[in-house]
Amino acid sequence: MTSYRVKTGHDVVLGSLTVLDPQPDPGNGIQVTRRTYAGDHSVADQGRYIEFTWSAYTNSTDYATLLALFGLNASTSSAAVTVYVRDEIYAWVRMNGTAIRPIPGETVKWGDNQSRPLDIVILVKNLETAA
C-alpha cells in the first residue's frame, strides 16, 4: 500500500520523504484553480494544488509536529516541500510545491467538546513535477 508523504525542500527523493501518520483523508487528488479550452480543443490546466485534510487530530502538540513536517509553525506561514500524492487520475506522483499553514477558525478549528484540532486542511499549491 502506498502512502501520502512529505518533506521540506524541493526534489527530495521518495525514500527520504516522511510517511504521514495518521494518513490524511483520501481527498480529491491534485486539483486546478483554472481550466481553459483552446480553439484546437486542447485543455490547459493552471494552478495545480492539493489539500491534505484530517477531520480530527489527537492534540495541539501532535498538530504542531504535523505542521513541522510541512516546514510550518507559528512564525512560518509557507514552506517549500516535496510531496507524494495522487494526481488527477489517482496515480501516485512526487511533486514540488509550497505548503501553506492552516488559518485558525477557517481551515483548522479547535473542538470545544473534544479539546483538539478539527477539520485541518494543509494546502500545497504551485505543484510541479519533482526532478
N, C-alpha and C positions, 0 to 999 in steps of 0.2 A: 504494500500500500504506500502510495506517495503522500507526502505531507507538505503543508504550507511552511515556508521557511523565510528567514530574513537575516541580513547582516548589514551593518553600516558600511558605506563606501560603495563605489561602483565597480562593476566587473569582478565581483567576488566569485570564486569557483564554487560549484554546487556543494562539494564536500565540506566546505568551510561555512556554509550557511547554517544558522541555528534553527532547528525544528521548533515551531511554536507549540507550546504545551501549557494550557489546552489549545487545541486547534480552533481557529475561528469558525463561525458558521459558514457553510459552503458558499453562499452568496451567488453572485451573477457572473463571476469571472471578470475579465477585462471589459470595460465599457468605454464609450467615447462621449465627448461633450458635443461633438458636431459631426454630422454626416452630410456630404454634398454629393450630388449626382451630376455628371458631366453629359454633354450632348452626345458623346460616343457611348453612353450607357455605363461608363465606368463609375466606380464608387470611391470616394476619398473620405477616410475617417481621420478626424483630428482630435487631439486632446485625450489620449488614452489614459485611463486611470483604473484603479481597483480600490474597493473598500473592504478592509478587514473588519469584521463585526463579531462581537461577543455579546450575548444577551445579558450575561452576568459574569462578574469576576469575584474572586474569593475575598479580597480585602484591599485596602489602599496601598499597602507595602508591595503586594504582588502586582498591582496595577502599575506602580512606579517602575518595577522591574520589567514589565511588558513594554512600557514606553521606552525604557533604556535600550531594549533590543532593537528598536527603530531609531535610536540616536536622539530620543526626545526626553525632555524633562521640564521642570517649571520655568527654566530660563531659555530653553531651546525649542522653538516652535516648528522648525523644519530641519530635515537632515537628508543627505544623500544616502540611498540604500540600494541593495540588490535584493530582489525578492524571487521566490519560486512560487508561481501561481498558475491558475488555469486561465487560458486565453479565451478568445471569442468562440472557439469551437471545443472548449473544455479540455484541451491538451495541456500538459504541464510544460511551462516555459520559464526561463530565467530572464528577468527583466531588471533594468536600472530605473530608478525613479526618485522622487522626492517625497518623503514621509511628512505628513502634517499632523501636529498634535491635536487631539480632540478638543472641542470647545465645550467647557463646562456648561451644563444646562441645555445644550443642543445635541452634540454628538457624544456626550457622556453625561450620565446623571448619577446622583448619589441617592441610593434607595433608603428612604426614611425607615421603613419597617425592617428591611434586610440589612441596613447599615453597611453597604458595599457598593462598588461601582456597577452601574447597569447601562445597558444599551450603548456599548462602546463602539465607536467607529473610528478606525485609523485610516485616513485617506493616503494613498500613494499615487501621486499624479506625475505627469510628464514621462510616462512609461516609454522606454526604448529597449530594444533587444540588447542584452548584455553580450559583451565580446567574449 
